[in-house]
Amino acid sequence: MKWRGRRQSSNVSRSRGGGVALGGGGLLIALIVFLLTGNPREAIRSGFAGTATETTQNYELSKKEQELYDYSAVVLADTEDAWHSILKKEGINYREPKLKIFKGQVKSGCGLASSGMGPFYCSRDETLYMDLSFYDSLIKDFGADEGDFILSYVISHEVGHHVQEVTGIMSQYQEMMGKLSEKDGNALTVRLELQADYLAGVVARYQKDQGYLDPGDIDEAISAAWSIGDDTLQKRAQGYVRPESFTHGSSEERTRWFKKGYEAGDLSEWDTFSAKNL
């Protein structure tokens, strides 16, 4: 993606936690658990092998981390521009989310988060949290194609959850979840996540229309979505697939809804909750 020299969002900050004690393979285990369940607390329990204390402070970035940080700030700016424009047409005032880059662990509005969890959005404080090591993990551990646009997809997906918060969908989802069985709750969560993939596609279309994309960028995003589909992750973690336990959607569903959003470029086909066939 053409990102150098472009506007960076002012809503990005960084912090570093201390006192993290992880067991062997804990980071990868926690990441897989989080991607399968979407539950930060469960991921923390799976990844930590001891106690942890949380401190917050700015930390020095390596050269590679600085590039990823600056890139992330440009992507967040793209999402701001895209959603201000799109939601204004829908009569909705867009509130910009925050993005906190952290290392080790961080105290979020949804509780303590470990670096092994991967990126997530907390609706309580309307903030995205991301450890930059997730970029390398997507490539090395989960087989995503190497390229900067996989990070754009990830950030745009999490911002998609913020769009769901701003439009009231998140609160409706949370209300319904309290009335459903685990199986039905999982099915509803899949629809929430696939909608966020659609919204990530809408942002990618905005970036294309602005002339920001390079050849191969969309293929990179699709490879990232495919690599973290529930079926792909379950095969990796346990050797078999249990569709009734899906919480994010299959690899095919995730890539298809991303492409659907990319092709539409607006909210005309974003209603995953009413779709008969996902």
N, C-alpha and C positions, 0 to 999 in steps of 0.2 A: 504494500500500500504506500502511496505517496504521502508521507506524513511529516517529513522534516521541514521545518520552517513554518508550519501551520499553527493555528491557535491551540493552546493547551488549556484545558479546563482549570479554573481556580478552585474547584471543589475536590482536589486531590491532596492527600496528606500521607505521611508515613509514620510508622511507629514500630518499636521492637519490644517484644516481651522477654522475660527471663525465667530461669528455673524450670525449663521443660525437661522431663525425663521420659524418653521414648524407648520402648523395647525394640528388639530386633525386628526390622521390617515394619515398625510401627507407623511410620509416615504413609507408606503405601497401603497398609491395612486400613488405616483411618480414612484415607482418600477413597478407597473402594467402598467402604461402609457408607460414607457420606453420599457418594454418587448413587448408591443403590437405595438408600433410605431417605436422603434429603434431610436427615436429622442431625444437626450439629452436636447435640449432647451425646447421642449414641456413638458418633464418630470419635468424639473425645474419649469416651470410655474405652473404645476399642483400640485407640492409638496410644494412650498413655500407659506406661508401666509403673507409674509412681505418682507422687504428688507434684503439683505445679503451683508456683506463685506467679503473679502477674505484675509486671512493671511496664510502664510505657515511656518511651523516649525516642527522639529522632535517631536514626542510625545512618552511617555512611554507606552509600551504595557503591558496588563495584561498577566498572565501566559497562559491563553487560547489563547489570541491574538498572543502571541509569538510563540506558537505551530503552529497556522495557518499561521503565517508569514513565519516561517522556512519551513513548508510543501510547501507553495506556491513557495518559492525560489528553492526547490528541483524539483518541477514540472516544473518550468520555465527552469531549467537546463536540464531536460529531453527533453523538446521541442526543446531546442537549439541543443542538441546532435542528436535528431531524424531528424530535418530539415536540419542541415548541411550535414548529411549522405545522406538523400533522394534526396535533391535538387542538391547535387554534381553530382549524377548520371544523372540528367537532364541537366547538364551543367550550373547550376544557382548558383551564389554565395549568400549564405544566410546572410542577415543582421539581427543581433539579436535585437529584440525589447526591450524596457524598460518596467518595471512593477512598477507602483507607488501605494503603499498602502496608502490610505488616510482615514481620519475620519472627519466627518462634511461636509466639501466641499473642492474642490481643483480647481485650475485654470489649465485647460488642453489646449492643442493646439486647441481644438474644442470649447473652452468656459468654463465657470464655470460649475462644476458638483457637484451635491448634493449626500450625502451618501445614499439617498433613491433610487437612480437610478439603483443600481446594477453595475456589471462590464461592461466596454465597451472599445473598441479600437478606438483610434484616429489616423487616417492615416497621419494627418498633422505633428505630432511629433513622429510618430511610437512608441506610448506608450500605454500600457494597464493600465487602472485605475480600482481599486477595493477597496471597503470598506469591511473589513473582516466580518461585521455583515451580509453580504449577505448569508454566510454559514448557520447561524441559520434561516434566513428568508426562505431559500429554504425548510428547514425541517418543521418549525413551521407554516409558512404562506402558503406554496405551496405544502406541502405533500410529498416532496422527502424523500426517505429512508435515515435514518441517517447513515453516514459513510464518511470517509475522501475523498473517491474517487469522490464524487460529486464535490468537489472543483477542482480536477484535470481535470474533464470534462469541467468545466466552463473556467478555464484558457486555456486549450488546444483549446477550441472553439474560444476564443478571439485571441489567437495566430494564429488560422486558418485565421482570417481576415488579420493578418500581412503577412501570406504566400500569400494571394491574392494580397496584396500590392506589395510584392517583385516580384511576377511573372507577374505583370501587369494587372491582372484581375480586381483589384479594380479601376484602372483608366479607364478601358473600361466600367465598370459598371457605374461609375459616369458620364461619357460622354453620355452614353445611357439614363440615368435617366432624363437628361435635355430635351429629345425629346419625352418622354412618358406621357401618361395620368396618373392620379393617380392610376387607376385600373391596368393598365399595369405596372406601376412602382412598385406597391405592388407585383405583380406576379414575376417581375424580382428580387426584394429584397428577396423574399422567396427562389429563386434559389441560391442567394448569401449566405444566412444563412444556407441552407441545405448543401451547399458545405463546410462551416465552420464546420458543425456537422460531415461530412465525414472526414475532416482533423483531427478533435478531435479523431475520431475512429482510424485513422492511428497512431497517437501518442500513444493511448492506446495499440495498437498492438506492437509498439516498446517497451513500458514498459513491456508488457507480455514477449516478446522475450528476454528481458534483465533479466527476473526473478524477476521483482519488484512487481508484482501484488499478492494480497492475494485473497483467495476464496471470491466471492461475490462482488469484485470491479466493474466488468463490469455491474452487476445488479444495483449497486448504480448509475453508470453513466447513465444507461438507465432510471432509475427512475427520475433522475434530468432532462434529456431531455424531458421526458413525462410531467413532472409537469409544464414546461414552454412552452408547445405547444400553438399555438394561440387559438385553439378551447377550450382547457382546461382553459386558462386565460379568454377568452371571456365569457364562461359559468359562471365563478366565478365573473367577474366584472359586467356583464349585463344580465346574465341569458339566453342568446341565442347566436348563432354563425352566423357570417357573413364572409363566406370564401373569398369573394372578397376583404375584408379588411385585410386579413392575410399578415404579413410581415416577419414571421419567419418559417412558416410551421406548420402543425398540429402535435399533439403529436405522432401520428403514423408515419408521415413522418420524424420527427426529430430523433426518435429512429431507424427507418429503415436505414436512411443514416449514422447514427453513426455506426450501426452494419456493414453496407456495407464497410465503411472505415476500421473498425477493422478487418474484414475478409480479405480484400485485403492487407492491410499493406503497400500500395504504392499509386501512383497517377493513376493507371490503369483505375479506374472507377469513377474518381472524377468529371467528366464533367456533373454537374447538369444542365447547361445551354442548353445542347443539348438533354437532356433526354426527351422523349415524355411523359412518365408518371412519376410524382414525387412520 
